[in-house]
């Protein structure tokens, strides 16, 4: 059984993953976000000073000023691009074109991922289901989250056993309710295990209910605004940066109800996450399907 372990995150913000994606392929990579830093030793200082003297001698002062001004910008872009690549595979290609696209969306990204959705009287179903038996508060501080697409945890990943247990629960849930639910590869991410509604009530990407990430074991899912508020308030997740929906005129690649749910760190947390997945199914299908975790149903308060 996996157990909860709270440790102080490393300064480098690193997560390492090695998982079988179900197709006989083992995926191993590290999520690491490095701060921008410049270290100059003796030879580097000499080279820099010589270059400045030569530039001042042979180039116009305005050109030298421009080069000096561009240098930190280029260093920042270089560091930021490599941090983008280190987030691992996601819905956006790990290419310069993908990086440019994400930075365009970053201009319109949500500034506060813990701000609840604004209520909409036209929302159907009219209410969420998590309020029937409120979620417990998540233990400890929230994990560090980086990126937009992909959006990933960089610490508090949780044990591998919990991730594998969650995958098995999702697969069994899809098999048990195959008349209304299907299992496949995430439509949003193009990677990772996804749960889909065969007959969605609220449209998502091909009826996707949720998906789980191989790299950090977190999840993304679509929830009723009431349930989004409950998840945020109890510390189990945060809104996706692109749920701002731009300024009303630009279509974002994810729905406004799209939420990240943090990776479970124990089997008790797996049960709670399964309750949130039930709520995601309620939003997408307007129909409840109970999830069996192996030790009973996920629905209801945990002792």
FENHUNOR-V94784 format. One record per residue. OMEGA is omega as a letter, one per 30 degrees, with the letter a starting at -180 (999 if undefined). NEAR is the number of other ideal C-beta (glycine too) atoms within 10 Angstrom. Layout:
# FENHUNOR-V94784
OMEGA,NEAR  OMEGA,NEAR
This chain:
# FENHUNOR-V94784
l,9  a,19  l,11  l,15  l,10  l,9  l,8  a,6  l,14  a,11  a,7  a,12  a,19  l,16  l,26  a,11  l,18  a,11  l,19  a,12  l,14  a,13  a,8  a,6  l,8  a,9  l,15  l,10  a,16  l,14  a,24  l,17  a,21  l,12  l,9  l,12  l,7  l,9  a,5  l,10  a,7  l,7  a,8  l,11  l,10  a,11  a,11  a,11  l,10  a,10  l,11  l,13  l,10  l,10  l,15  a,12  a,8  a,9  l,13  l,10  a,9  l,8  l,12  l,15  l,11  l,12  l,14  l,11  a,9  a,10  a,11  l,11  l,9  l,10  l,13  a,11  l,13  a,11  a,16  l,14  l,15  l,13  l,19  l,23  a,11  l,21  l,24  a,20  l,17  a,24  l,21  a,21  l,13  a,15  l,11  l,10  l,9  l,16  l,18  l,10  a,16  l,22  l,14  l,10  a,19  l,12  a,8  a,14  l,16  a,18  a,7  a,9  a,19  l,12  a,14  l,15  l,19  a,7  l,9  a,9  a,5  a,5  l,16  f,11  a,15  a,9  l,14  a,20  a,20  a,23  l,14  l,11  a,12  l,11  l,20  l,14  l,10  a,18  l,12  a,12  l,11  l,16  l,23  a,14  a,19  l,18  l,20  l,22  g,21  l,22  a,24  l,24  l,24  l,24  a,21  a,22  a,24  a,24  l,19  a,13  l,14  l,24  a,23  l,14  l,18  l,24  a,20  l,12  l,20  l,23  l,14  l,15  l,24  l,20  a,11  a,13  a,17  l,11  a,8  a,14  l,23  l,18  l,17  l,13  a,15  l,22  l,15  a,24  a,23  l,14  l,19  a,21  l,22  l,27  a,28  l,23  l,25  a,12  a,12  l,18  l,14  a,18  l,11  l,22  a,19  l,14  a,21  l,25  a,28  l,26  a,25  a,25  l,28  a,22  a,24  l,28  l,26  a,24  l,26  l,25  l,30  a,28  l,32  l,26  l,18  a,21  l,27  a,26  l,18  l,22  l,26  a,19  a,13  l,16  a,17  a,24  l,26  l,23  l,24  a,24  a,23  l,22  l,20  a,20  l,15  l,13  l,7  a,6  a,6  a,12  l,6  a,18  l,15  l,23  a,21  a,18  a,22  a,23  l,26  l,24  a,21  a,24  l,26  a,27  l,23  l,18  l,19  l,20  l,22  l,23  l,21  l,21  l,28  l,22  l,23  l,24  l,25  l,21  l,29  l,25  l,26  a,23  a,28  a,28  a,20  a,15  a,14  l,11  l,18  l,15  l,22  a,14  a,21  l,11  a,10  a,9  l,13  a,21  l,17  a,12  l,11  l,12  999,4
